Amino acid sequence: MFAAAIVSTDVSFLDLAETGIEEVPNSIEHLAGLETLLLAKSKINNVSCNILKLECLRYLDFSHCLVAEFPEILRRPERPEMQELIRPYSLPPYFPLPGRRKFPIVHVPPKILKFKRLEYLKMDHCESLKLLSELPPYLLYLDAHGCKSLEKVSFTDRNRDLYELYSFYGEDEFFMIFSDCFSLNQASIKNIEGNAMQKIESLVKKWGCKYDYGPKSLFCCFPGSEISASKFEYQGMNSSLKLKITPNEFSESRVLSFAICLVVDLTHCHKYNTDLRGICEYQLTAFDGCYEKFECEWGYKLDFELHRKYMGDHVLILFSDKLIKKDDDYVEASFEFYIKKCYYKSDAEVDDIKVKKCGVHVYYVAENYKGPINPYTMQM
């Protein structure tokens, strides 16, 4: 049935949503130029591993399907000769185009990575889905909302630096949506947290060091009521937080960056129509008592599909390039977080969504560092 729907192997866009197709067969590999595959609300329950051979695939939609398991990105070990081609990668050299934008020069062995161009993966409302294993580590958009049977989620660590190079070209933001996935085990929660922080670290490296390309922010959501103490060392029991800035022990100037974590109850989120804003107001105070105030905002009409219904407490991990500031001898940072309504669809009064807990992680990066970026050039 899948083959009957394909009139040519030379296609870049294939829409089979809301059809009776039950499987993605082995012959999918022949659609070498396929960039978009839409299978939402189809009868798909089996996906061939050959889908991993689609090197051009960018957008994949399995939402509202019966699929129970997604093929692992790296199921087989690499051949020894391929291992020899892999070198440690960091931020690449770049060339400027007219204007101020800079793009990396990337030289990557073409057959090493699977799904290297995949940017969008929609798996929301796949109620039979139990496993998302070895996902590409730098997916721009991953939506698994309402996958109530989903237990295990992991991201590949192999060739991570090479996957990072391909993320430089994306213009959208990083989104990781696992709302209402109440079957996630603790190891998977840690994997999701770890991947979110990995992406934030990548953003800090790029934007703090003047590499002005790629995504500028991150939004991650999953069920829970606890903030990881190992990842967010500064925590508060409500919507405000104050912390001390570690003194700069280096002779060169540096950049401060802040990753945010919130716990909020999203039960009544659907009442707010599409105009709900998350706001971070923060103040940086210098050694001489002078201070500066800043504001960062996340528009939830982009981050969430608010017509969905959500249940209970969720953890939000947030980042934006507006949370990157040059360190002007700051000694203290204070934060206030809000989730506010812009418009209520029945015009009735409704309270703002309460922030129950908050956490902050601070990155310290040498300013204008032009060499390879590695853990030794960043203080975590």
Number of C-alpha atoms within 10 A of each C-alpha: 11 15 13 6 11 14 8 9 14 12 14 14 14 15 13 18 20 15 14 14 18 17 16 20 16 12 12 21 19 15 21 17 16 21 19 19 18 18 24 23 20 21 19 22 19 17 18 15 17 15 22 19 18 21 21 17 24 18 18 18 21 25 25 23 25 19 23 19 17 20 18 19 21 19 10 7 8 11 9 8 8 11 12 8 10 14 11 8 17 16 22 16 13 13 10 10 9 6 6 9 13 17 17 17 12 13 9 16 11 9 10 16 20 19 20 26 22 24 21 19 20 21 26 24 23 26 21 17 23 20 19 21 19 18 21 26 22 27 26 21 21 20 21 26 25 23 26 21 18 26 19 18 19 21 21 17 14 15 17 16 18 21 23 20 20 19 23 20 14 16 12 14 18 29 22 26 25 26 28 25 23 17 15 21 13 11 13 19 19 14 15 21 21 15 20 25 20 14 22 26 17 21 26 29 23 20 20 25 20 15 22 15 19 20 22 20 20 25 22 25 26 24 25 19 16 14 23 13 12 8 17 17 13 19 22 15 13 17 21 20 19 17 16 13 18 12 10 15 7 8 7 10 16 21 19 20 26 23 23 22 24 25 26 22 19 19 14 16 21 18 18 21 17 21 16 26 19 16 16 21 15 19 17 24 19 17 11 9 10 9 15 11 12 13 14 15 16 19 14 18 14 14 19 18 14 19 12 11 15 19 15 14 19 22 24 22 24 25 28 23 19 15 19 20 15 16 21 15 17 23 19 17 19 15 21 17 23 17 21 17 20 13 16 16 12 10 7 7 8 13 9 16 19 16 18 16 21 27 26 25 18 19 19 22 25 22 16 15 16 12 12 11 18 11 7 8 14 15 10 12
